[in-house]
């Protein structure tokens, strides 16, 4: 804080100064004066200004000047750069200043001294008389240099003219100042008055103070005045523009208010915003929102009513209110709780799928007994084309609820589920809230398709966002980022679909009830094709059922030779291809005969499929592939359903290595190692084959379709059978397939996907299937149609597998599904046993003894 502050400058007229004796003659100006450092603007001669002295050293100096010097004068000097303090010296001060007379002194409550001074004359420090305890200088008084000339007169008049122009916009150039300029004793005083009004910066003020030539002062003033005039003109233009806009807005506002009153009096239609505001208010009142939500909604409505239509917030708030009003806060459909009706709807639209039908019937039964049941989240898992998506629509129809579906496949952003916050441009609610909004009911059936294909990126994990949605304990108050309000999802029936569960995170999978849809049997597919697919595709091609007939045998051939899949999509595409070709023939036939209708319908038999669909895509190659020892048929499960695979083994000279090819995964590679270890141990025990026998041999185990990755433990017994058959020279029986995990001790352990594997075996023409004994319980869920025509054998150890697979004498075999046990003749048994003891080669079983494998 400086020791002296200039708060307000006041010019004193020359008449008053002379009359009061303030302008002293040169001879009575003091020869030496106390110097007071200043850090503020210059007090030019003839000006009066208040000063505030706060530093004790300078307050004492002021008291001494008033008591010891009758002239009551002080010398004011501006500091160069530093602030004023107790240690300020003459080296910190400029050499040119002004001498002032103290008119009044007032002690302030905080101890500081307030002075009213009148500036007398410029001076230059001639010599420094004292620095301690106070600053005392000998002044050399300076007079203004005035040279009379036309140029001088022009400069002074121009300066006065610019001041008159500035007086219209600059509050410092008042009428009193203009009067002081007119009454000034000389042109030097006029220039000082103008400089004071411009409130020059510290450096410019000091430079102006040191300029003694009045002409040069006017030259500098003219430059400064023009700059000030330009700034004033720009300020005036800005002010005028703002006033014009404000005036226009005020005028528009008043006119609109008047127009509203007139329309109201005449009963005319309301304006846009007023109409929207009234509509929002009515819809919010009727929405049935919870009280906390309703309070926030009406706060947003009040905000909407006060925002200008030109504000960016206007459309954001309007969109938000529109979303709030569109949500079904209290809208529910009445459930149809008739069990027979629901069963009839599900059976009519879908054949099979008994698990999901049973679950929906249970849901309706519980709903009938309990008015507020716990929310349900189902997950239908199965291969493509088995009806997972369409069953969701049938469930909604059976319950009498609204239905909405959206796909989660490829979704990588968490905001897609929970929405974007309203701070972002173009923010919208998430998919869940949008689904409820479009369904128009808070107890709708919402299908989350392809939940196993959710992505994950730096933008977030959508599967984590689904945890709140699919948790009955949390979704009662689901909070979307856009709404930022709780919404009750507990009454929504969520149905998710997936092809496999391996890619679904564990916490998400734990919140859903899994229902597996393994696929259709050939009989079910045939029935569905006759009842639904063929009529639908013929109708979509504009063909009447009487115009095209597809024989049952042709339909079976299509499913076996062209469409081996668990679902129905490929079958539907093939039927559509037949319908298109049939439409082409019908149109050409009508054109050639000149009649609108052909005389006879088109019949398509099994022998015609080559013409209609081209060559077969699949063959029953199980028997053809079993051509040598070491080739065995296995069963596998994939995300697309069950399938068969061939395992081939070959030996060649080498160093005792086991080579694996066919893109086997880590688990399958371990299973191959277990199988190889067991077979070597068995051969050593039965035939006395030592380890040196394998040192010069390499075993190569291959699974065809090498471009497809394969993994899992269920091929353990299949690989063991292939290796054992190769090394013993025993060929596998045709049309025999197997699945099961093998342990090091030879035990056959249970595996999954039994129904899918049985369906795949049946499609491939397999007659006999070998399964782990512990999987016998899984036959409860396999329909009888899937087991028809298959001989099922359940085994506990690999020792039971070899006689079933390889062509060697069998002692006793039990077939599942038949009452009697088939055994070999006792005579053959004893002969084979005795020959085995003598080391003779065992005979193949007779045709009669192997009938069970036909």
C-alpha positions in Angstrom: 0.0 0.0 0.0 1.4 3.4 -1.0 1.8 6.2 1.5 -0.4 8.5 -0.5 -3.4 7.8 -2.7 -5.2 10.2 -5.0 -8.9 9.5 -4.9 -10.4 12.4 -6.8 -8.9 15.3 -8.7 -10.6 18.6 -8.7 -9.5 21.6 -10.8 -9.4 25.0 -9.1 -10.3 28.0 -11.2 -7.6 30.7 -11.4 -9.8 33.4 -9.9 -10.4 31.4 -6.8 -6.8 30.5 -6.5 -5.5 34.0 -6.7 -8.3 35.3 -4.4 -7.5 32.7 -1.8 -3.8 33.2 -2.1 -3.2 29.5 -3.2 -1.1 30.4 -6.2 1.9 31.8 -4.5 4.4 34.2 -6.2 7.7 32.7 -7.1 9.6 34.6 -4.4 7.5 33.1 -1.5 7.8 29.5 -2.7 9.9 27.7 -0.1 13.6 27.1 -0.9 13.5 23.6 0.5 10.6 21.2 1.1 9.8 17.8 2.5 9.5 15.2 -0.2 6.6 12.7 -0.1 6.9 9.6 -2.3 3.9 8.9 -4.4 2.8 5.8 -6.2 -0.4 7.1 -7.9 -1.3 9.5 -10.6 0.3 13.0 -10.8 -1.5 16.0 -9.3 -0.8 18.6 -12.0 -0.4 22.3 -11.1 -3.7 24.1 -10.2 -5.3 20.7 -9.4 -6.7 19.8 -6.0 -6.8 16.2 -4.8 -7.1 14.2 -1.6 -4.1 12.1 -0.4 -4.0 9.3 2.2 -0.8 8.8 4.1 -0.5 5.5 5.9 3.2 5.0 6.6 4.2 6.3 10.1 7.5 7.9 8.9 5.6 10.0 6.3 2.8 10.8 8.7 5.3 12.3 11.1 6.9 14.3 8.2 3.5 15.7 7.3 2.9 16.8 11.0 6.3 18.5 11.0 5.6 20.3 7.7 2.4 21.7 9.1 3.9 22.8 12.4 7.4 24.1 11.3 6.7 25.5 7.8 4.3 28.4 7.5 3.9 27.7 3.8 2.4 24.3 4.6 4.0 22.8 1.5 5.2 19.3 0.4 7.0 18.1 -2.7 5.4 15.1 -4.4 7.6 12.7 -6.3 6.5 9.6 -8.2 8.4 6.3 -7.6 10.0 4.6 -10.5 9.1 1.0 -10.1 9.1 0.0 -6.5 6.3 0.4 -4.0 6.5 3.1 -1.3 7.8 1.9 2.1 9.8 3.1 5.1 13.1 2.6 3.3 12.2 4.4 0.1 15.2 6.6 -1.0 15.8 9.3 -3.6 17.3 6.8 -6.0 13.8 5.2 -6.2 12.1 8.5 -7.1 11.8 10.5 -10.3 13.6 13.9 -10.3 10.6 16.0 -11.5 7.6 16.5 -9.4 5.1 19.1 -8.1 5.0 21.3 -5.0 1.6 21.2 -3.3 0.1 23.1 -0.4 -1.8 21.3 2.3 -5.3 22.8 2.6 -6.8 20.3 5.1 -5.6 17.5 7.3 -7.8 14.9 8.9 -6.8 12.0 11.1 -8.6 8.8 10.3 -9.8 6.1 12.9 -7.2 3.6 11.7 -4.4 6.1 12.5 -3.7 7.2 8.9 -3.8 10.9 7.8 -6.0 12.2 5.0 -4.9 15.4 3.2 -6.5 17.7 0.8 -3.7 19.4 -1.3 -3.5 22.0 -4.0 -0.8 21.6 -6.6 1.3 24.7 -7.1 4.2 24.3 -9.5 6.5 21.9 -11.3 10.0 21.5 -9.9 13.1 19.5 -10.5 15.3 18.2 -7.6 18.3 20.5 -7.5 19.9 18.8 -4.5 19.1 16.4 -1.8 19.4 18.1 1.6 18.4 15.1 3.8 17.3 11.5 3.6 17.1 10.8 7.4 15.0 11.0 9.3 12.9 12.6 6.5 13.4 13.3 2.8 14.2 17.0 2.2 15.1 18.5 -1.2 16.1 21.8 -2.6 13.7 22.4 -5.6 14.4 24.1 -8.9 11.0 25.5 -9.9 10.1 25.0 -13.6 8.0 27.3 -15.8 6.0 26.4 -18.8 7.5 27.2 -22.2 4.9 28.8 -24.4 5.8 29.7 -28.0 3.1 31.7 -29.7 2.4 30.6 -33.3 -0.4 29.7 -35.6 0.5 26.0 -35.3 0.3 26.4 -31.5 -3.1 28.0 -31.7 -4.3 25.2 -34.1 -3.1 22.5 -31.8 -4.7 24.0 -28.7 -8.0 24.6 -30.5 -8.0 21.0 -31.9 -7.4 19.7 -28.5 -10.3 21.7 -27.1 -12.5 20.5 -29.9 -11.7 16.9 -29.3 -12.4 17.4 -25.6 -15.9 18.8 -26.5 -16.5 15.6 -28.6 -15.4 13.4 -25.8 -17.5 15.2 -23.3 -20.6 13.6 -24.9 -19.4 10.0 -24.1 -16.7 10.3 -21.4 -18.0 11.2 -17.9 -14.7 12.7 -16.9 -15.1 15.6 -19.3 -17.9 17.4 -17.4 -19.3 20.9 -17.8 -17.3 22.0 -14.8 -14.1 21.0 -16.5 -15.0 22.8 -19.7 -15.6 25.9 -17.6 -12.3 25.5 -15.9 -10.6 25.2 -19.3 -12.3 28.5 -20.4 -11.2 30.3 -17.3 -7.6 28.9 -17.3 -4.9 31.7 -17.0 -2.9 30.2 -19.9 -2.6 27.3 -22.3 -0.3 25.3 -20.1 -3.0 25.1 -17.4 -5.5 23.9 -20.2 -3.1 21.1 -21.2 -2.7 20.0 -17.5 -6.5 20.0 -17.0 -7.0 17.8 -20.2 -4.2 15.4 -19.0 -5.8 15.1 -15.7 -9.2 14.1 -17.3 -7.5 11.4 -19.4 -6.3 9.6 -16.3 -2.9 8.8 -17.8 -0.9 5.8 -16.8 2.0 6.3 -14.4 4.7 6.4 -17.0 2.7 8.6 -19.4 1.8 11.0 -16.6 5.4 11.3 -15.5 6.5 11.9 -19.1 3.8 14.6 -19.5 4.8 16.2 -16.2 8.4 16.5 -17.4 7.4 18.1 -20.7 7.7 21.9 -20.2 6.9 22.8 -23.8 3.2 23.4 -24.0 3.2 22.8 -27.7 4.6 19.3 -27.2 2.1 18.7 -24.5 -0.7 19.5 -27.0 0.8 17.2 -29.6 0.9 14.4 -27.1 -2.6 15.2 -25.9 -4.0 15.1 -29.5 -2.7 11.6 -30.0 -4.1 10.5 -26.7 -7.5 12.2 -27.3 -7.8 10.6 -30.8 -7.2 7.1 -29.2 -9.7 7.9 -26.5 -12.2 9.1 -29.2 -11.8 5.8 -31.1 -12.3 3.8 -28.0 -15.3 5.9 -27.1 -16.8 5.5 -30.5 -16.4 1.7 -30.3 -18.0 1.7 -26.8 -20.8 3.8 -28.1 -21.4 1.5 -31.0 -21.4 -1.6 -28.7 -23.8 0.2 -26.3 -26.1 1.2 -29.1 -26.2 -2.4 -30.5 -26.9 -3.8 -27.1 -29.6 -1.2 -26.4 -31.1 -1.9 -29.8 -31.3 -5.7 -29.1 -32.6 -5.2 -25.6 -35.2 -2.8 -27.0 -36.2 -5.2 -29.7 -36.5 -8.1 -27.2 -38.5 -5.9 -24.8 -40.7 -4.8 -27.7 -41.2 -8.4 -28.8 -41.9 -9.5 -25.3 -44.5 -6.8 -24.7 -46.2 -7.6 -28.1 -46.2 -11.3 -27.3 -47.8 -10.7 -23.9 -50.4 -8.5 -25.5 -51.0 -11.1 -28.2 -51.5 -13.8 -25.6 -54.0 -11.7 -23.7 -55.9 -11.0 -27.0 -55.9 -14.7 -28.0 -57.0 -15.6 -24.6 -59.9 -13.2 -24.7 -60.9 -14.3 -28.2 -60.5 -18.0 -27.4 -58.0 -18.6 -30.1 -55.2 -21.3 -30.1 -52.3 -20.8 -27.8 -48.8 -20.2 -28.9 -46.2 -22.9 -29.2 -44.5 -22.7 -25.9 -47.6 -22.0 -23.9 -49.4 -24.9 -25.6 -46.4 -27.2 -24.9 -46.2 -26.1 -21.3 -49.9 -26.8 -20.8 -49.6 -30.1 -22.5 -46.6 -31.1 -20.4 -48.3 -30.2 -17.2 -51.4 -32.2 -18.1 -49.4 -35.2 -19.1 -47.2 -35.1 -16.0 -50.3 -35.0 -13.8 -51.8 -38.0 -15.6 -48.5 -40.0 -15.8 -48.9 -41.5 -12.3 -45.3 -40.8 -11.3 -43.9 -41.4 -7.9 -43.8 -38.3 -5.8 -40.0 -37.8 -5.9 -40.0 -38.2 -9.6 -43.0 -35.9 -10.0 -41.3 -33.2 -8.0 -38.2 -33.2 -10.3 -40.4 -33.2 -13.3 -42.3 -30.1 -12.3 -39.1 -28.3 -11.5 -37.9 -29.0 -15.0 -41.3 -27.8 -16.3 -40.9 -24.5 -14.4 -37.4 -24.1 -15.9 -38.8 -24.8 -19.3 -41.4 -22.0 -18.9 -38.8 -19.4 -18.1 -36.1 -20.3 -20.6 -36.0 -18.3 -23.8 -36.8 -20.2 -27.0 -33.5 -19.0 -28.4 -31.5 -20.6 -25.6 -29.8 -24.0 -26.2 -31.3 -25.2 -22.9 -34.8 -24.8 -24.3 -34.7 -27.8 -26.7 -32.7 -29.9 -24.1 -35.3 -29.4 -21.5 -38.2 -29.9 -23.9 -36.7 -33.3 -25.0 -36.2 -34.3 -21.4 -39.8 -33.5 -20.5 -41.0 -35.3 -23.6 -39.1 -38.4 -22.5 -40.5 -38.2 -18.9 -44.1 -37.9 -20.2 -43.7 -40.8 -22.7 -42.6 -43.3 -20.1 -45.2 -45.8 -18.8 -44.8 -44.9 -15.1 -48.1 -46.5 -14.2 -49.3 -48.1 -17.4 -49.6 -51.9 -17.2 -51.4 -54.5 -19.3 -53.6 -57.1 -17.7 -52.0 -60.5 -17.8 -54.0 -63.4 -19.3 -53.7 -66.0 -16.6 -55.5 -68.8 -18.5 -53.1 -71.7 -18.5 -54.9 -73.5 -21.4 -54.9 -70.4 -23.5 -51.1 -69.9 -23.0 -50.4 -73.6 -23.7 -52.5 -73.4 -26.8 -50.7 -70.3 -28.1 -47.3 -71.8 -27.4 -48.1 -75.1 -29.0 -49.6 -73.5 -32.1 -46.6 -71.4 -32.9 -43.8 -73.7 -31.8 -43.3 -77.4 -31.9 -41.1 -78.9 -29.2 -39.3 -76.4 -26.9 -41.0 -78.1 -23.9 -38.7 -76.5 -21.3 -39.5 -72.9 -22.1 -43.2 -73.7 -22.5 -43.2 -75.4 -19.1 -41.4 -72.4 -17.5 -43.9 -69.9 -19.0 -46.8 -72.0 -17.7 -45.2 -72.0 -14.2 -44.8 -68.2 -14.4 -48.5 -67.8 -15.2 -49.5 -70.2 -12.4 -47.4 -68.3 -9.9 -48.8 -65.0 -11.2 -52.3 -66.3 -10.6 -51.5 -67.2 -7.0 -49.3 -64.2 -6.2 -50.3 -60.8 -7.5 -46.8 -59.3 -7.0 -44.4 -62.1 -8.0 -40.6 -61.7 -8.1 -39.2 -60.6 -11.4 -38.0 -63.2 -13.9 -35.0 -63.1 -16.1 -34.8 -66.1 -18.5 -31.8 -66.9 -20.8 -32.5 -69.2 -23.8 -29.3 -70.9 -24.9 -29.2 -72.9 -28.1 -27.8 -73.0 -31.7 -29.1 -70.6 -34.3 -32.4 -71.1 -35.9 -34.1 -73.1 -33.1 -36.7 -70.4 -32.4 -35.2 -68.5 -29.5 -36.2 -65.1 -30.8 -39.6 -66.0 -32.0 -40.5 -67.7 -28.7 -40.2 -64.4 -27.0 -43.0 -62.9 -29.2 -45.1 -66.0 -28.5 -44.6 -65.6 -24.7 -45.8 -62.0 -24.9 -48.9 -63.1 -26.9 -49.6 -65.9 -24.4 -49.5 -63.5 -21.5 -51.3 -60.7 -23.3 -48.3 -58.3 -22.8 -46.5 -55.8 -25.1 -43.4 -57.1 -26.7 -40.1 -55.3 -27.7 -36.8 -56.7 -29.0 -33.4 -55.2 -29.5 -30.0 -56.8 -30.2 -27.0 -56.6 -27.9 -24.7 -58.1 -30.5 -21.5 -56.0 -31.0 -22.6 -53.4 -28.3 -19.4 -52.0 -26.7 -20.5 -48.8 -24.9 -21.9 -48.9 -21.4 -23.9 -45.8 -22.3 -25.9 -47.8 -24.8 -27.5 -49.6 -21.8 -27.7 -46.8 -19.2 -27.8 -43.7 -21.5 -25.7 -40.6 -21.7 -25.8 -37.8 -19.2 -27.7 -34.6 -20.3 -24.5 -32.6 -20.3 -23.6 -34.2 -23.7 -24.9 -32.8 -26.9 -27.5 -35.2 -28.4 -27.8 -37.2 -25.2 -30.5 -39.9 -25.1 -31.8 -42.6 -22.7 -30.2 -46.1 -22.9 -31.7 -49.0 -24.7 -33.5 -50.3 -21.7 -35.5 -47.1 -21.1 -36.1 -46.7 -24.8 -37.4 -50.3 -25.0 -39.9 -49.7 -22.1 -40.9 -46.4 -23.7 -41.6 -47.9 -27.1 -43.4 -51.0 -25.6 -45.7 -48.6 -23.7 -46.0 -50.8 -20.7 -44.0 -51.2 -17.5 -44.7 -55.0 -17.5 -43.8 -55.7 -21.1 -41.8 -58.7 -22.4 -38.4 -57.4 -23.5 -36.1 -59.7 -25.5 -32.4 -59.1 -25.2 -31.1 -60.8 -28.3 -27.5 -62.1 -28.7 -26.4 -61.4 -25.1 -23.4 -63.6 -25.6 -22.0 -61.3 -28.3 -21.6 -58.2 -26.1 -18.4 -56.4 -26.7 -16.0 -54.5 -24.4 -13.8 -51.5 -25.1 -12.3 -48.4 -23.5 -15.8 -46.9 -23.5 -17.0 -49.3 -20.8 -18.3 -52.8 -20.3 -22.0 -53.1 -21.2 -22.3 -56.5 -19.6 -21.5 -54.8 -16.2 -24.2 -52.2 -16.9 -26.7 -55.1 -17.4 -26.1 -56.4 -13.9 -28.4 -53.8 -12.4 -31.0 -54.3 -15.1 -31.2 -58.1 -14.7 -31.1 -58.2 -10.9 -34.6 -58.4 -9.4 -33.3 -57.0 -6.2 -31.9 -53.8 -7.9 -34.0 -53.1 -11.0 -36.9 -51.9 -8.9 -35.1 -48.6 -8.9 -33.1 -48.7 -12.1 -31.4 -45.3 -12.7 -30.7 -44.3 -16.3 -27.9 -41.7 -16.7 -30.1 -39.5 -18.9 -33.2 -39.6 -16.7 -31.2 -39.5 -13.5 -34.4 -40.7 -11.8 -35.3 -44.2 -10.6 -37.6 -46.3 -12.8 -39.2 -49.6 -11.8 -38.2 -52.5 -14.1 -39.2 -55.3 -11.7 -42.4 -56.1 -13.6 -40.7 -56.5 -16.9 -40.2 -60.0 -18.1 -36.7 -60.1 -19.6 -35.8 -62.9 -22.0 -32.2 -63.1 -23.2 -31.0 -65.3 -26.0 -27.5 -66.7 -26.6 -25.8 -69.4 -28.7 -23.4 -70.3 -25.8 -22.7 -69.3 -22.3 -18.9 -69.4 -22.4 -18.6 -65.7 -23.4 -21.2 -64.5 -20.9 -19.5 -63.1 -17.7 -20.1 -65.1 -14.6 -21.9 -62.4 -12.5 -24.3 -61.7 -15.4 -24.9 -65.4 -16.0 -25.6 -65.9 -12.3 -28.6 -63.5 -12.5 -30.4 -65.4 -15.3 -32.3 -68.6 -15.3 -30.8 -70.8 -18.1 -33.0 -72.8 -20.4 -31.3 -74.8 -23.0 -32.8 -75.3 -26.5 -30.7 -78.0 -28.0 -32.4 -78.2 -31.4 -35.1 -80.2 -33.3 -35.2 -83.8 -34.2 -35.8 -84.8 -37.8 -39.4 -85.6 -37.1 -40.0 -82.2 -35.4 -38.3 -80.4 -38.3 -40.5 -82.3 -40.8 -43.6 -81.4 -38.9 -42.6 -77.8 -38.6 -41.8 -77.6 -42.3 -45.2 -79.0 -43.3 -47.2 -76.9 -40.9 -45.3 -73.6 -41.1 -42.3 -73.2 -43.4 -43.7 -74.5 -46.7 -47.0 -72.6 -46.5 -45.2 -69.4 -45.4 -42.6 -69.5 -48.2 -45.1 -70.4 -50.9 -47.3 -67.5 -49.8 -44.4 -65.1 -49.8 -43.7 -66.1 -53.4 -47.3 -65.7 -54.5 -48.0 -69.4 -54.9 -51.1 -71.2 -53.7 -50.7 -74.5 -51.9 -52.5 -76.3 -54.6 -49.9 -75.3 -57.2 -46.8 -76.8 -55.7 -46.5 -80.1 -53.8 -43.3 -81.2 -52.0 -43.3 -85.0 -51.2 -42.5 -86.1 -47.6 -39.6 -88.2 -48.9 -38.3 -85.1 -50.7 -38.6 -83.1 -47.5 -36.7 -85.7 -45.6 -34.0 -85.8 -48.2 -33.7 -82.0 -48.0 -33.1 -82.2 -44.2 -30.7 -85.1 -44.5 -28.7 -84.2 -47.6 -28.9 -80.4 -47.8 -29.7 -79.1 -44.3 -28.0 -80.9 -41.4 -28.4 -78.2 -38.7 -30.1 -78.1 -35.3 -32.3 -75.2 -36.4 -34.5 -74.3 -39.3 -32.9 -71.4 -41.1 -31.1 -73.3 -43.9 -34.2 -75.5 -44.4 -36.3 -72.3 -44.7 -33.8 -70.9 -47.3 -33.9 -74.1 -49.3 -37.7 -74.2 -49.4 -37.7 -70.5 -50.4 -35.3 -71.4 -53.3 -37.7 -74.1 -54.4 -40.6 -71.6 -54.2 -38.8 -69.0 -56.3 -38.0 -71.6 -59.0 -41.5 -72.9 -58.9 -42.9 -69.3 -59.3 -40.6 -68.9 -62.4 -42.0 -72.1 -63.9 -45.6 -71.1 -63.2 -45.1 -67.7 -64.9 -43.5 -69.3 -67.9 -46.1 -72.0 -68.1 -48.9 -69.4 -68.1 -47.2 -67.4 -70.7 -46.6 -70.4 -73.0 -50.1 -71.8 -72.7 -51.8 -68.5 -72.8 -53.8 -69.4 -69.7 -53.6 -67.8 -66.3 -53.6 -71.1 -64.4 -51.6 -74.3 -65.1 -53.6 -77.5 -65.5 -51.6 -79.6 -63.0 -49.6 -78.7 -59.9 -45.9 -79.0 -59.7 -44.7 -82.1 -57.8 -41.3 -82.3 -56.3 -40.0 -85.7 -55.3 -36.7 -86.9 -53.8 -35.4 -87.7 -57.3 -36.0 -84.1 -58.4 -33.9 -82.4 -55.8 -30.8 -82.4 -57.9 -32.6 -80.3 -60.5 -34.1 -77.9 -57.9 -31.3 -77.6 -55.3 -28.2 -78.9 -57.0 -25.8 -81.6 -55.7 -26.1 -82.9 -52.2 -24.2 -81.1 -49.5 -23.9 -83.9 -47.0 -23.5 -87.7 -47.3 -23.8 -90.5 -44.8 -20.0 -91.1 -45.0 -19.6 -92.8 -41.6 -19.3 -96.2 -43.1 -17.1 -95.0 -46.0 -14.6 -93.2 -43.8 -14.0 -96.3 -41.6 -11.6 -97.9 -44.1 -8.6 -98.9 -42.0 -7.5 -99.4 -38.4 -7.0 -96.2 -36.5 -10.1 -94.3 -37.8 -12.9 -93.8 -35.3 -16.1 -91.7 -35.2 -16.7 -89.3 -32.3 -19.4 -86.9 -31.3 -18.9 -83.2 -30.5 -20.8 -80.2 -29.2 -20.5 -76.8 -30.9 -22.3 -73.5 -30.5 -24.2 -74.4 -33.6 -25.4 -77.8 -32.1 -24.0 -81.3 -32.2 -21.7 -82.7 -34.9 -19.7 -85.8 -35.7 -15.9 -85.8 -36.1 -13.5 -88.4 -37.3 -10.3 -89.1 -35.5 -7.5 -90.6 -37.6 -4.3 -92.2 -36.3 -1.2 -93.4 -38.2 2.2 -94.6 -37.2 5.5 -94.0 -38.9 9.2 -94.4 -38.2 10.5 -91.8 -35.7 11.6 -91.3 -32.2 8.6 -92.1 -30.1 6.8 -88.8 -30.4 3.0 -88.2 -30.5 2.1 -85.6 -33.1 -1.3 -83.9 -32.9 -2.9 -81.9 -35.8 -6.3 -80.5 -36.5 -6.2 -77.3 -34.4 -6.7 -79.1 -31.1 -7.1 -76.9 -28.0 -5.2 -77.2 -24.8 -7.7 -79.5 -23.1 -8.0 -81.8 -26.1 -4.2 -82.0 -26.3 -4.1 -83.1 -22.7 -6.8 -85.7 -23.5 -4.7 -87.1 -26.4 -1.8 -87.4 -24.0 -3.9 -89.3 -21.5 -5.2 -91.6 -24.2 -1.7 -92.3 -25.5 -0.4 -93.1 -22.0 -3.3 -95.5 -21.3 -2.9 -97.3 -24.6 0.8 -97.8 -24.2 0.3 -99.2 -20.7 -2.5 -101.5 -21.9 -0.4 -102.9 -24.7 2.5 -103.5 -22.3 0.2 -105.4 -19.9 -1.6 -107.5 -22.5 0.9 -108.1 -25.3 4.2 -107.5 -23.4 5.1 -104.6 -25.6 8.0 -102.6 -23.9 8.9 -99.0 -24.2 11.7 -99.8 -26.6 9.0 -100.8 -29.1 7.8 -97.1 -29.3 11.3 -95.5 -29.4 11.5 -96.0 -33.2 7.9 -95.1 -33.9 6.0 -91.8 -34.1 2.2 -91.7 -33.7 0.2 -89.1 -35.6 -3.3 -88.2 -34.4 -5.3 -86.0 -36.7 -8.9 -84.6 -36.6 -10.0 -83.5 -40.1 -11.5 -80.0 -40.8 -8.2 -78.5 -39.7 -9.4 -74.9 -40.2 -11.9 -75.3 -37.3 -10.5 -75.0 -33.7 -11.5 -77.9 -31.5 -11.2 -78.3 -27.7 -12.7 -80.2 -24.8 -12.2 -83.5 -23.0 -15.2 -85.4 -24.6 -13.0 -87.0 -27.3 -10.8 -88.9 -24.8 -12.3 -92.4 -25.4 -12.5 -91.7 -29.1 -8.7 -91.0 -29.4 -7.9 -93.9 -27.2 -9.9 -96.2 -29.4 -8.2 -94.8 -32.5 -4.7 -95.4 -31.1 -5.6 -98.9 -29.7 -7.1 -100.0 -33.0 -4.1 -98.7 -35.0 -1.6 -100.5 -32.8 -3.5 -103.8 -32.6 -4.6 -103.7 -36.3 -8.3 -104.0 -35.4 -10.6 -101.9 -37.6 -13.5 -99.9 -36.1 -17.1 -101.0 -36.7 -19.0 -98.7 -39.1 -21.8 -96.5 -37.9 -20.6 -96.5 -34.3 -19.9 -93.2 -32.6 -18.9 -92.3 -29.1 -18.2 -89.5 -26.6 -16.7 -89.5 -23.1 -13.8 -88.2 -21.1 -11.0 -90.6 -20.3 -9.0 -90.6 -17.1 -5.5 -92.1 -16.6 -7.0 -95.1 -14.8 -9.3 -95.9 -17.7 -12.5 -94.6 -16.2 -15.0 -92.9 -18.6 -16.2 -89.6 -17.2 -19.4 -87.7 -18.0 -19.6 -85.0 -20.7 -22.2 -82.4 -21.7 -24.4 -81.8 -24.7 -25.9 -85.3 -24.8 -29.1 -84.4 -26.7 -27.2 -82.4 -29.3 -24.8 -85.2 -29.8 -27.5 -87.8 -30.2 -29.3 -85.5 -32.7 -26.1 -85.2 -34.7 -25.5 -88.9 -34.6 -29.0 -89.5 -36.0 -28.6 -86.9 -38.7 -25.3 -88.6 -39.8 -26.7 -92.1 -40.0 -25.0 -93.5 -36.9 -26.8 -96.6 -35.5 -24.8 -97.1 -32.3 -23.7 -94.6 -29.7 -21.5 -95.2 -26.7 -21.9 -92.8 -23.8 -20.5 -92.5 -20.2 -22.5 -94.4 -17.6 -22.9 -91.3 -15.6 -24.7 -89.6 -18.5 -27.5 -92.1 -18.4 -29.5 -89.6 -16.3 -29.4 -87.0 -19.1 -31.6 -89.2 -21.3 -34.5 -88.0 -19.2 -34.4 -84.7 -21.1 -33.9 -86.3 -24.5 -37.2 -86.8 -26.4 -38.1 -90.3 -27.5 -37.9 -89.3 -31.1 -34.3 -88.4 -30.7 -33.5 -91.9 -29.3 -35.5 -93.9 -31.9 -33.3 -95.9 -34.2 -30.2 -95.6 -32.0 -28.6 -98.3 -30.0 -27.3 -96.6 -26.8 -24.6 -98.2 -24.7 -23.4 -96.8 -21.4 -19.9 -97.7 -20.1 -17.9 -97.0 -17.0 -14.4 -97.8 -18.3 -12.5 -97.8 -21.5 -12.2 -101.6 -21.4 -15.9 -101.7 -22.1 -15.5 -99.4 -25.1 -13.0 -101.4 -27.1 -15.2 -104.5 -27.7 -18.0 -102.2 -28.8 -16.0 -100.2 -31.2 -13.4 -102.6 -32.6 -14.1 -105.8 -34.5 -13.0 -108.3 -31.9 -14.8 -111.0 -29.9 -17.4 -109.6 -27.5 -18.6 -111.5 -24.4 -21.6 -109.7 -23.2 -23.3 -106.4 -24.4 -26.3 -104.7 -22.9 -28.3 -102.3 -25.0 -30.3 -99.5 -23.4 -33.9 -99.2 -24.5 -34.4 -103.0 -25.1 -35.6 -105.5 -22.5 -33.3 -108.4 -23.5 -29.6 -108.7 -23.4 -27.7 -110.0 -26.4 -24.9 -112.4 -25.7 -22.6 -114.5 -27.8 -22.9 -118.3 -27.8 -21.2 -119.9 -25.0 -19.3 -122.1 -27.3 -17.9 -119.1 -29.2 -16.9 -117.6 -25.9 -15.0 -120.6 -24.7 -13.3 -121.1 -28.1 -12.2 -117.5 -28.2 -11.1 -117.6 -24.7 -9.1 -120.8 -25.1 -7.5 -119.5 -28.3 -6.7 -116.3 -26.6 -4.8 -118.2 -24.0 -2.8 -120.1 -26.6 -1.9 -116.8 -28.3 -3.8 -117.6 -31.5 -5.3 -114.8 -33.5 -8.9 -114.1 -32.5 -11.6 -114.6 -35.1 -14.0 -111.8 -36.1 -17.5 -112.3 -34.6 -19.9 -114.1 -36.9 -22.5 -112.3 -38.8 -25.1 -113.6 -36.4 -23.2 -112.4 -33.3 -22.8 -108.9 -34.7 -26.5 -108.4 -35.7 -26.9 -105.9 -32.8 -24.6 -103.5 -34.6 -26.5 -103.5 -37.9 
